[in-house]
Amino acid sequence: MPHSSKIVLVIVSMLSCITCYSQNNTSPYSVLGIGDIEGSYNNKYSGMGNASIAMREPGTINNSNAASLTALDDKFFIMELSLRWKGIIYQGAGLKAPYNTTADIAVKRTNIGFRINKKWASSVGLQPFSSANYSYKAKKNVEGTDEYLSAYYEGTGGVNQFYWANGVQVNKHTSLGVTTSFLFGSLNQSETLVDNTDAEVLTTKKNVYLRNYYLNFSMQDQRQLNKKWKMVTGATYSPKTSLLAETINQLYNSSAELLKEDELTNSRFSLPSVFNAGLAFTKNNQYTFTVNGQFQNWDELKHKGVNYKLVNSNRLSIGFQNSNKQKNYFGETFEHHMFQLGLYAGKTYLQVYGQNLFDYGFSAGFGKTLQSGLGIYTSIEAGQRKSNSLNLLNESYLNLNFTFSYRSIWFAKKKYF
């Protein structure tokens, strides 16, 4: 196939996936803030507990650290597509089967990576940043009376992230990176009031449209300790960012007639500064042991609502990978297959009724790359998001991750400038 045809095919395939994102899992806590913020990088390293800040390999795109792009081969492009099936069982608050389970499958990432010159590599991609999907019933007091009406709440939407990541090798050991993202999306909430006869009285719809640029700065440093051992250190930092918000409130009567509409354009929602650090040791270019730490400074935002607030969060992840290398018909080394294990634990950014929510679990992964350039990586994550209170909902979840990659010659000859 001509190279121009390959490029067109790759771009069309990526763009076609933009409409594939979906979120069907009911997530009660996604009513807070901008929804559930994605905690996984949804890449090859999901089986290592997402401990990937210090990982760098020529055959995969590590979207957690742009500096790792300088490890990509200089004659190839890589295209990746990640999907995730997620099943959740909720416990607490009087929930019983079959109303306490939910599941869905969604595209979680699509991107392409390639070298631009000897020291500069780049990647372009699209992935979800946060998602909201909830539905619940509550009682609402009619102001100035002792009367209560039933209120039905539904919410959908989320924020997507379109990004351009660049890594530059500044010397033999060190690479620096920057990821420039555009965050965009909407959060849609409806409140329907019904009287004692279950007849609709009023419906209020709130649509919040969010957008802004988002930056992430990164580095990696690689050292050969001796003939057997190699060490890589990595770090990333995202500064505090405010998302511009346009809010439209609409009030409808029981006949679906618009009674009132208000528009607020000067509001905003802030994202905290985020710091990640990682360390990886690799023996004989086969066995890798890695550890990651993350800190999110939500306290600086002082964001809170009725019975909840957003607090500082942290996460510790450790991972192991056994990678078997072989040579392809170009005479170049590639990863024939690999096996991964991982553990992770941390405090989330949600505090509800004074109770912190914690997230912890384990993971395992397996992958195989064919000489044709096609790679398939699968992983499983099993964990819990819970508090110490029996009055709050706890989540037991199971994630099945699938990443498909295709690696092929970008140019027959090097065309660096």
Buried (B, 14 or more C-beta within 10 A) or exposed (E): EEEEEBBEEBEEBBEEBEEEBBBEBBBBBBBBBBBBBBBBBBBBBBBBBBBBBBBBBBBBBBBBBBBBBBBBBBBBBBBBBBBBBBBBBBBBEEBEEEEBEBBBBBBBBBBBBBBBEEBBBBBBBBBBBBBBBBEEEEEEEEEEEEEEBBBBBBBBBBBBBBBBBBBBBEEEEBBBBBBBBEBBBBBBBBBBBBEEEEEBBBBBBBBBBBBBEBEBBBBBBBEEEEEEEBBBBBBBBBEEBEBBBBBBBBBBEBEEEEEEEEEEEEEEBBBBBBBBBBBBBBEEEEBBBBBBBBBBBBBEBEBEEEEBBBBBBBBBBBBBBEBEBEEBEEEEBBBBBBBBBBBBBBBBBBBBEEBBBBBBBBBBBBBBBEEEBEBBBBBBBEBBBBBEBEEBBBBBBBBBBBBBBBBBBBBEEEEEE
